[in-house]
Amino acid sequence: MFTLSEENYLKAIYHLELDTGKGVSTNAIAKKLETKASSVSDMIKKLSEKDVVVYKKYKGVTLTGFGKKIAASIVRKHRLWEVFLVDKLNFSWDEVHDVAEQLEHIKSPKLVNQLDSFLGFPSHDPHGDPIPDKDGGLKIIEKSLLSTLEKNETGVCVGVNDSSSEFLKFLDKKEITLGKQIIVLEKEDFDDSLSIQIDGKKLSISNKIANNLYVQKS
């Protein structure tokens, strides 16, 4: 029913709506998909005709109920495949995104449900992002950016804001992974850089890094 390109648009709108909690501008979609605003406008018209999005002037683009269900199913497949690649095929977390981008377009609901069962019904992908259930429901956990913690506060790493291969490789090098407890030892007034402790080791990280790590406060 939907082309690969249409599915990518639905997924992008889904993520942007979750981030903002409101309608999404065509410019925001163009930026996320790295395309022209004119191309976005053409696609939004096509998707509107399929009753998966609604566009309102000054309010932007929103997914319909049907559109959210389709988009959630694509995100579900993507994140389940990421879990499979890491847990069963020994991919590292910085390698899985591009492969999962291809696998997410497989149409078989039976395959996806069997995959979910085979993996033990995981709730989150290797980057800490929640996996929608088969009805599109999403369990959101409370999390904060590491940059919002103050001196002597502690949090457990539960996700990343930047899932680029470069950033994930950097985290691997610093041995910062999901589930690790992070203690803020110092916070510099000058540039908001942090001195932190993980597994008894002290290290300094920039505000940019702290703004891309999610923690659950202890």
N, C-alpha and C positions, 0 to 999 in steps of 0.2 A: 504493500500500500504506500510505503514511503521510500524515497530514494536515499542513498547514503548521505547525500548533501542535506536533504531535508531533515534527516535524523540528527545530523551534526548541529543544525540550527536549533532544533528543539532542545537538544541537550545544553547548548550554550545559553538559551533563554532560561531554561530550568535553573542552571547554576546562578545566573545573574539575578533572577527573581529571589532565590534563596538568600543571596548576599544582601540585597537591598530591601526586600520585603515589599516591593512595589513594582509598577510597570517599568519596563526596560526600554531605554532609548535605542533608536537604530544605530546611533554612533557607538554606543556601548557594545552592541552586538558586532558591529564592524570591527571594532578594536579587538574583541575577544577572538574573533575568527580570522583576523588579519585580512580583511577584504574591504571593498569599497562600500560606502553607505548606499550608493545607487543599487548595488547588487543585493544588499539587505532588503531594500524596499521592494524589489522584484520578488524576492523569496517570501517576504511577509505576506504579499498579496496572494501567492500560491497557497501558503499555509492557512491563510484566512478562508480560502475557498474550500479547504479540507476540514474546516471547523476545529482546528487545533490551537489557533491563536486568535486573539482579538487585538486590534490596534485602535487606540483612541488618541486623537490629537492632544498634545500637551501632557498626556498621561503615559504614553508609550505602549509597548507590547506586553500582553500577559497571556499565559497559557490558559486554555479552557480546561475543564475537568478531564475531557478526553485527551487533550494535549499533555497534561501533567502525567496521566497514566502512561502514555507512550514514552515520554521523556524519562520518567522514572524507571521504566523497563530497560531502557538503553543504559542508563547509569548503573542499574542493578547488574546487567550483564558485564559491563566494563569492570566493575569492582570485584565481582565474583571471579572473573578471569584473572585479575591481578592477584587475588588470593591463591588461586590454583597455580599460577606461574611461580610464585614465591614459595609456597608451602610444598608443592609436589614436584616442581621441575627445577627448583634451586636457582631461580632467577634472583638477582638482587633487586631491592626496591627502586633503584634508579633505572632499571632496564625494562620494567613491565608496562609503562604507560603506552608506548608506541605500539607494542604488540596487542595490548588490550583494545586499543583504538580500532584495530582491524577485526578482532574477534567479537566486539560488541554488536556488530551488524548481523550476526547469525540470527536467523528468524525463528528457530525451533524452540517453542516454550518448554517442551518436554526435556530437551537437552539442558536448558537453563535450570529447571527445577531439579533434575537429576544431579547436576553439578553442585547446586546448593546443598542437597542432601549428602552427596559424597564428601563435601568439605566440612560437614557438621554444622550447617546453618550459621556461618560466621556473621557477626554483627557489623564488623568494620573491615575495611581493606588494609593493605600493608602501610598506607600513609595515614591511617587513623580516621578516614572518612567513613561515615555510616553507609551501610548497604541497604537500599530500599527492599522491603519484602515484596512478595509476589503480587500484593494488592497496591503497591506503590507507597505504602507507609514508610516513614523515615523516623528512626529513633535518634533524636538530637541530644547529645550530652552537653552539659554546661562546660565551657572551656574558655580560657582567657589567653591572650598573647603573653608570652614570657616577658615582653617589654613592660607590661602593666604591673608586674610584681615589684614589691619594694624590698629593701634590705632585710634580710633574715626571713623572708617568706619562702615557702617551699611549694613546688608543684611537680606533678608527674607528667612527663611528655606524652601527649595523646594524639598529636597530629602536626601536619605542616601546612603552612599557607602557600608556600612555593614548592611545587612538586617537580621542579625541573631537575634533570639529571645532574646538572652542575651542583645544585644546592644539596641534593641527597648524597652525592659523593663527598661533599664537604662535611656533612654530618657524620658519615661513616668514618672519615678520617679523624674526626674529633670524638668518635665513639658515642655520639648522641643518637639514641634510638628510642623507639616507642617503649613506654613502660619504665624508662629511667627516671629516677627522682633527681630533680634539679633544685639546688639551694642557692639563693641569691646572697652572695657575701658582701658585695659592694655595688653601688649604682653611681656612676659618675655624673655630676651635675653638668659638666661641660658638654658632653655628647651623648649622654644616656647609655653609654656602653656599660656592660655588666661584667663583674667578676663572679663566676659561678663555681659550684662544686658538684661533680658527678662521680659516683663510685669512689669517693674519697680524693678524687683528683681535682685540682683547681685549674680553671682556664678563663681567659678573657674573651668575650664575644662582643661584636659591634651591635649597635641598635638595630641595624638592618637585619641581622641574623635573629635577634630577639623578637623582631616584628614578624618573623616568618615561622615561629615555633609556637604551637598551642600547648598549653598545660592545663591540667585540672588541679586547682589549688588544694593543698593538703590542709 
